[in-house]
Structures are given as C-alpha cells and as structure tokens.
C-alpha cells in the first residue's frame, strides 16, 4: 500500500463519519482555524488542509458526545482516539516546529486544536 493510501484511509474514515452528523458552524471552524493559523504561522496550503481537518474533527466530536451521552468511559475513550487521529493529521500538515508549538499551546491550555 502506498504512503498516499495510508494517509487517505484515516481521512476517508473521518469523512464517512462526518457526513452523517449535524454539521458544525462554518464560521466557528473558520475563526478557530484563522486563530490557529496566525498563532502557528501557517501558509495558505496548510490553512486549507487544517480548515478541512478542524471541520471533520469538530463534527466527529459532536457525534461522539451525542452518541455517548450516557456512557462517560466510552466518550472519554472515543474522544481520546479522535484527538490522537487529529494530532497525527496535524503532523502531516505542519512542520515540526509548528506541531511543537501546537502541542505547547494545548498543554498550557492556550490552543483550540
């Protein structure tokens, strides 16, 4: 299997799930991504990719929260898995220094992603 195929499989899975859920406000996703872009100094190509990724992540997060409303442990596990997938995809989009800055922001509570 090619590297491109390995990249597209998780992305395709996220797209499949995100198409079934209530969508997230486009304005919310754009504002969040713009703020991240300014903080991390992303280029235009990175911004576009991150915008798509953020939209999928927030949509999937809503799905998980709705589906696991009465099951805290399942919710925690699924949200942790989603966060791990998000970080992997960010690693494909961002430079090592940008990814490091994102992780620092998340650790300090200053980031959205």
Backbone as a printed PyTorch tensor [residue, N CA C, xyz], in Angstrom:
tensor([[[  0.8500,  -1.1730,   0.0000],
         [  0.0000,   0.0000,   0.0000],
         [  0.8940,   1.2330,   0.0000]],

        [[  0.5700,   2.2140,  -0.8160],
         [  1.4050,   3.4040,  -0.9320],
         [  1.2180,   4.3230,   0.2710]],

        [[  2.1660,   5.2380,   0.4420],
         [  2.0810,   6.2120,   1.5290],
         [  0.8390,   7.0720,   1.3840]],

        [[  0.5120,   7.4460,   0.1490],
         [ -0.6860,   8.2580,  -0.0770],
         [ -1.9360,   7.5090,   0.3620]],

        [[ -1.9870,   6.2160,   0.1020],
         [ -3.1370,   5.4130,   0.5200],
         [ -3.2460,   5.3610,   2.0360]],

        [[ -2.1070,   5.2260,   2.7090],
         [ -2.1260,   5.1870,   4.1680],
         [ -2.6220,   6.5000,   4.7430]],

        [[ -2.3100,   7.6060,   4.0850],
         [ -2.7690,   8.9180,   4.5350],
         [ -4.2620,   9.0740,   4.3010]],

        [[ -4.7490,   8.5750,   3.1770],
         [ -6.1400,   8.7850,   2.8100],
         [ -7.1130,   7.8910,   3.5640]],

        [[ -6.6710,   6.7330,   4.0280],
         [ -7.5820,   5.8420,   4.7450],
         [ -8.1830,   6.4800,   5.9900]],

        [[ -7.3780,   7.0280,   6.9190],
         [ -7.9970,   7.6420,   8.0960],
         [ -8.8410,   8.8610,   7.7200]],

        [[ -8.3860,   9.5870,   6.7070],
         [ -9.1260,  10.7570,   6.2630],
         [-10.4700,  10.3480,   5.6840]],

        [[-10.4850,   9.2830,   4.9110],
         [-11.7380,   8.7850,   4.3380],
         [-12.6820,   8.3230,   5.4400]],

        [[-12.1370,   7.6830,   6.4500],
         [-12.9820,   7.2380,   7.5670],
         [-13.6010,   8.4280,   8.2810]],

        [[-12.8140,   9.4610,   8.4980],
         [-13.3560,  10.6560,   9.1400],
         [-14.4270,  11.3140,   8.2830]],

        [[-14.2010,  11.3530,   6.9680],
         [-15.1950,  11.9400,   6.0720],
         [-16.4910,  11.1440,   6.0840]],

        [[-16.3870,   9.8500,   6.1290],
         [-17.5700,   8.9990,   6.1610],
         [-18.4130,   9.3110,   7.3860]],

        [[-17.7640,   9.3940,   8.5400],
         [-18.4960,   9.6770,   9.7620],
         [-19.0380,  11.1000,   9.7800]],

        [[-18.2430,  12.0600,   9.3110],
         [-18.6610,  13.4550,   9.4100],
         [-19.8350,  13.7720,   8.4980]],

        [[-20.0330,  13.0140,   7.4360],
         [-21.1340,  13.2680,   6.5300],
         [-22.4870,  12.9360,   7.1240]],

        [[-22.5280,  12.1560,   8.1890],
         [-23.7890,  11.7220,   8.7890],
         [-24.2400,  12.6080,   9.9350]],

        [[-23.3810,  13.4290,  10.4290],
         [-23.7010,  14.1760,  11.6400],
         [-24.1960,  15.5770,  11.3380]],

        [[-24.7360,  16.1420,  12.3570],
         [-25.1060,  17.5370,  12.3070],
         [-23.8020,  18.3140,  12.0760]],

        [[-23.8280,  19.2310,  11.1280],
         [-22.5960,  19.9190,  10.7800],
         [-22.2870,  21.0310,  11.7760]],

        [[-21.0280,  21.3580,  11.8520],
         [-20.5440,  22.4060,  12.7260],
         [-20.6200,  23.7190,  11.9560]],

        [[-20.8750,  24.7920,  12.6400],
         [-20.9460,  26.1060,  12.0180],
         [-19.6520,  26.4120,  11.2580]],

        [[-19.8140,  26.7590,   9.9890],
         [-18.6400,  27.0960,   9.1660],
         [-17.8840,  28.2710,   9.7590]],

        [[-18.6300,  29.2370,  10.2750],
         [-17.9960,  30.4180,  10.8590],
         [-17.1260,  30.0340,  12.0540]],

        [[-17.6090,  29.1310,  12.8860],
         [-16.8500,  28.6730,  14.0470],
         [-15.5400,  28.0200,  13.6160]],

        [[-15.6210,  27.1500,  12.6180],
         [-14.4380,  26.4350,  12.1450],
         [-13.4410,  27.4010,  11.5130]],

        [[-13.9320,  28.3340,  10.7040],
         [-13.0470,  29.3000,  10.0450],
         [-12.3530,  30.1780,  11.0840]],

        [[-13.0940,  30.6660,  12.0670],
         [-12.4880,  31.5150,  13.1010],
         [-11.4330,  30.7580,  13.8900]],

        [[-11.7470,  29.5290,  14.2590],
         [-10.7990,  28.7100,  15.0060],
         [ -9.5310,  28.4760,  14.1790]],

        [[ -9.7030,  28.1540,  12.9030],
         [ -8.5650,  27.8580,  12.0450],
         [ -7.7450,  29.1210,  11.7710]],

        [[ -8.4010,  30.2420,  11.6110],
         [ -7.6660,  31.5080,  11.4140],
         [ -6.8010,  31.8300,  12.6180]],

        [[ -7.3670,  31.6460,  13.7960],
         [ -6.6220,  31.9200,  15.0200],
         [ -5.4160,  30.9890,  15.1250]],

        [[ -5.6240,  29.7110,  14.8190],
         [ -4.5180,  28.7540,  14.8450],
         [ -3.4690,  29.1070,  13.7930]],

        [[ -3.9360,  29.5140,  12.6190],
         [ -3.0410,  29.8680,  11.5240],
         [ -2.1410,  31.0440,  11.8950]],

        [[ -2.7300,  32.0450,  12.5250],
         [ -1.9430,  33.2120,  12.9320],
         [ -0.9330,  32.8290,  14.0100]],

        [[ -1.3720,  32.0400,  14.9740],
         [ -0.5080,  31.6320,  16.0800],
         [  0.6420,  30.7520,  15.6100]],

        [[  0.3450,  29.8590,  14.6540],
         [  1.3410,  28.8880,  14.2070],
         [  2.0630,  29.3070,  12.9300]],

        [[  1.6530,  30.4470,  12.3680],
         [  2.2380,  30.9780,  11.1310],
         [  2.1530,  29.9650,   9.9940]],

        [[  0.9240,  29.5110,   9.7350],
         [  0.6960,  28.5570,   8.6620],
         [  0.6590,  29.2510,   7.3160]],

        [[  1.0550,  28.5450,   6.2580],
         [  0.9150,  29.0920,   4.9150],
         [ -0.5000,  28.7830,   4.4020]],

        [[ -0.8340,  29.2610,   3.2260],
         [ -2.1930,  29.1100,   2.7070],
         [ -2.5900,  27.6420,   2.5180]],

        [[ -1.6780,  26.8410,   1.9960],
         [ -1.9620,  25.4260,   1.7940],
         [ -2.2280,  24.7160,   3.1100]],

        [[ -1.4340,  25.0340,   4.1180],
         [ -1.6270,  24.4420,   5.4370],
         [ -2.9660,  24.8840,   6.0300]],

        [[ -3.3110,  26.1530,   5.8200],
         [ -4.5830,  26.6740,   6.3310],
         [ -5.7590,  25.8940,   5.7530]],

        [[ -5.7400,  25.6840,   4.4330],
         [ -6.8400,  24.9790,   3.7700],
         [ -6.9650,  23.5520,   4.3040]],

        [[ -5.8400,  22.8700,   4.4470],
         [ -5.8630,  21.4970,   4.9680],
         [ -6.3400,  21.4570,   6.4170]],

        [[ -5.8730,  22.4070,   7.2210],
         [ -6.2660,  22.4460,   8.6210],
         [ -7.7440,  22.8030,   8.7670]],

        [[ -8.2440,  23.6530,   7.8970],
         [ -9.6630,  24.0070,   7.9190],
         [-10.5250,  22.7590,   7.7200]],

        [[-10.1770,  21.9520,   6.7460],
         [-10.9080,  20.7050,   6.4930],
         [-10.7940,  19.7620,   7.6870]],

        [[ -9.5840,  19.6320,   8.2140],
         [ -9.3560,  18.7490,   9.3540],
         [-10.1400,  19.2210,  10.5830]],

        [[-10.1220,  20.5180,  10.8520],
         [-10.8570,  21.0480,  12.0030],
         [-12.3610,  20.8240,  11.8570]],

        [[-12.8770,  21.0040,  10.6500],
         [-14.3050,  20.7840,  10.4130],
         [-14.6780,  19.3240,  10.6990]],

        [[-13.8550,  18.4090,  10.1930],
         [-14.1220,  16.9870,  10.4250],
         [-14.0140,  16.6410,  11.9120]],

        [[-13.0080,  17.1930,  12.5600],
         [-12.7930,  16.8860,  13.9760],
         [-13.9600,  17.3650,  14.8300]],

        [[-14.3910,  18.6010,  14.6200],
         [-15.4770,  19.1380,  15.4340],
         [-16.7990,  18.4210,  15.1630]],

        [[-17.0200,  18.0540,  13.9200],
         [-18.2320,  17.3060,  13.5850],
         [-18.2150,  15.9470,  14.2680]],

        [[-17.0920,  15.2620,  14.1820],
         [-16.9760,  13.9360,  14.8090],
         [-17.0770,  14.0460,  16.3290]],

        [[-16.5190,  15.1090,  16.8880],
         [-16.5970,  15.3080,  18.3360],
         [-18.0560,  15.4400,  18.7690]],

        [[-18.8450,  16.1850,  18.0180],
         [-20.2740,  16.3120,  18.3210],
         [-20.9790,  14.9640,  18.2360]],

        [[-20.6390,  14.1980,  17.2080],
         [-21.2450,  12.8640,  17.0620],
         [-20.9500,  11.9990,  18.2750]],

        [[-19.7000,  11.9970,  18.6930],
         [-19.2910,  11.1880,  19.8360],
         [-20.0300,  11.6400,  21.0910]],

        [[-20.0840,  12.9400,  21.3110],
         [-20.7490,  13.4550,  22.5000],
         [-22.2300,  13.0990,  22.5230]],

        [[-22.8820,  13.1310,  21.3690],
         [-24.2990,  12.7750,  21.3070],
         [-24.5050,  11.2740,  21.4760]],

        [[-23.6700,  10.4830,  20.8440],
         [-23.8400,   9.0290,  20.8690],
         [-23.4870,   8.4220,  22.2250]],

        [[-22.6300,   9.0850,  22.9790],
         [-22.1680,   8.5300,  24.2490],
         [-22.6300,   9.3780,  25.4280]],

        [[-23.7360,  10.0450,  25.2430],
         [-24.2740,  10.9430,  26.2670],
         [-24.3430,  10.2890,  27.6480]],

        [[-24.7190,   9.0220,  27.6860],
         [-24.9170,   8.3340,  28.9630],
         [-23.8030,   7.3490,  29.2970]],

        [[-22.6870,   7.4400,  28.5990],
         [-21.5850,   6.4990,  28.8080],
         [-20.2580,   7.2540,  28.8480]],

        [[-19.9450,   7.7840,  30.0330],
         [-18.7340,   8.5890,  30.2070],
         [-17.4490,   7.9020,  29.7900]],

        [[-17.2250,   6.6530,  30.2000],
         [-15.9790,   5.9800,  29.8110],
         [-15.8550,   5.8030,  28.2890]],

        [[-16.9360,   5.4440,  27.6280],
         [-16.8990,   5.2880,  26.1690],
         [-16.6110,   6.6310,  25.5100]],

        [[-17.2390,   7.6860,  26.0270],
         [-16.9960,   9.0260,  25.4850],
         [-15.5310,   9.4060,  25.6270]],

        [[-14.9780,   9.1880,  26.7990],
         [-13.5720,   9.5320,  27.0380],
         [-12.6520,   8.7630,  26.0960]],

        [[-12.9110,   7.4800,  25.9100],
         [-12.0770,   6.6640,  25.0240],
         [-12.1740,   7.1320,  23.5790]],

        [[-13.3920,   7.3840,  23.1230],
         [-13.5760,   7.7990,  21.7320],
         [-13.0080,   9.1940,  21.4780]],

        [[-13.1540,  10.0980,  22.4400],
         [-12.5790,  11.4370,  22.2760],
         [-11.0500,  11.3900,  22.2960]],

        [[-10.4840,  10.5140,  23.1100],
         [ -9.0230,  10.3570,  23.1390],
         [ -8.5180,   9.8160,  21.8010]],

        [[ -9.2510,   8.8680,  21.2300],
         [ -8.8770,   8.3200,  19.9260],
         [ -8.9770,   9.3990,  18.8370]],

        [[-10.0370,  10.1920,  18.9030],
         [-10.2050,  11.2860,  17.9440],
         [ -9.0550,  12.2850,  18.0630]],

        [[ -8.6680,  12.6280,  19.2830],
         [ -7.5640,  13.5630,  19.4930],
         [ -6.2600,  13.0000,  18.9300]],

        [[ -6.0400,  11.7220,  19.1140],
         [ -4.8360,  11.0780,  18.5890],
         [ -4.8050,  11.1480,  17.0630]],

        [[ -5.9460,  10.8650,  16.4360],
         [ -6.0350,  10.9520,  14.9740],
         [ -5.7980,  12.3840,  14.5060]],

        [[ -6.3480,  13.3460,  15.2290],
         [ -6.1810,  14.7580,  14.8910],
         [ -4.7060,  15.1540,  14.9470]],

        [[ -4.0420,  14.7320,  15.9990],
         [ -2.6160,  15.0490,  16.1370],
         [ -1.7910,  14.4190,  15.0280]],

        [[ -2.1470,  13.1880,  14.6260],
         [ -1.4440,  12.5300,  13.5190],
         [ -1.6060,  13.3340,  12.2320]],

        [[ -2.8220,  13.7530,  11.9550],
         [ -3.0820,  14.5180,  10.7310],
         [ -2.3880,  15.8830,  10.7870]],

        [[ -2.3750,  16.5080,  11.9450],
         [ -1.6520,  17.7800,  12.0840],
         [ -0.1740,  17.5800,  11.7880]],

        [[  0.3620,  16.4480,  12.1950],
         [  1.7610,  16.1300,  11.9230],
         [  2.0550,  16.0150,  10.4450]],

        [[  1.0510,  15.6690,   9.6580],
         [  1.2300,  15.5790,   8.2070],
         [  1.1160,  16.9540,   7.5410]],

        [[  0.4190,  17.8530,   8.1900],
         [  0.1660,  19.1790,   7.6210],
         [  1.2470,  20.1810,   8.0160]],

        [[  1.6700,  20.1140,   9.2640],
         [  2.5410,  21.1420,   9.8390],
         [  4.0040,  20.7260,   9.8540]],

        [[  4.8540,  21.7380,   9.9460],
         [  6.2810,  21.4920,  10.1390],
         [  6.4950,  21.0390,  11.5850]],

        [[  7.6410,  20.4230,  11.8640],
         [  7.9030,  20.0050,  13.2510],
         [  7.8180,  21.1570,  14.2520]],

        [[  8.3050,  22.3310,  13.8750],
         [  8.2490,  23.4560,  14.8280],
         [  6.8130,  23.9360,  15.0400]],

        [[  6.0010,  23.9190,  13.9910],
         [  4.6000,  24.3140,  14.1390],
         [  3.8560,  23.2980,  15.0120]],

        [[  4.1150,  22.0270,  14.7940],
         [  3.4710,  20.9760,  15.5800],
         [  3.8800,  21.0890,  17.0440]],

        [[  5.1450,  21.3710,  17.2890],
         [  5.6330,  21.5400,  18.6520],
         [  4.9330,  22.7160,  19.3250]],

        [[  4.7530,  23.8080,  18.5950],
         [  4.0570,  24.9780,  19.1410],
         [  2.6060,  24.6460,  19.4590]],

        [[  1.9450,  23.9040,  18.5790],
         [  0.5650,  23.4860,  18.8110],
         [  0.4790,  22.6440,  20.0870]],

        [[  1.3840,  21.6990,  20.2400],
         [  1.3750,  20.8410,  21.4280],
         [  1.6380,  21.6360,  22.6980]],

        [[  2.5260,  22.6300,  22.6190],
         [  2.7770,  23.5000,  23.7760],
         [  1.5260,  24.2960,  24.1230]],

        [[  0.8500,  24.8030,  23.1050],
         [ -0.3750,  25.5740,  23.3290],
         [ -1.4510,  24.7060,  23.9730]],

        [[ -1.5770,  23.4710,  23.5190],
         [ -2.5900,  22.5540,  24.0740],
         [ -2.2590,  22.2190,  25.5200]],

        [[ -0.9760,  22.0210,  25.8190],
         [ -0.5460,  21.6770,  27.1660],
         [ -0.8050,  22.8310,  28.1300]],

        [[ -0.5900,  24.0580,  27.6380],
         [ -0.7830,  25.2200,  28.5000],
         [ -2.2320,  25.6880,  28.5270]],

        [[ -3.0780,  25.0520,  27.7090],
         [ -4.4920,  25.4280,  27.6830],
         [ -4.7760,  26.6020,  26.7860]],

        [[ -3.8080,  27.0210,  25.9810],
         [ -3.9930,  28.2000,  25.1370],
         [ -4.4680,  27.9060,  23.7430]],

        [[ -4.6050,  26.6330,  23.3670],
         [ -4.9670,  26.3140,  21.9960],
         [ -6.3690,  25.8080,  21.8510]],

        [[ -6.8590,  25.8590,  20.6170],
         [ -8.1840,  25.3460,  20.3120],
         [ -8.1240,  23.9590,  19.7430]],

        [[ -6.9890,  23.5550,  19.2220],
         [ -6.9510,  22.3060,  18.4920],
         [ -6.3020,  21.2060,  19.1260]]])
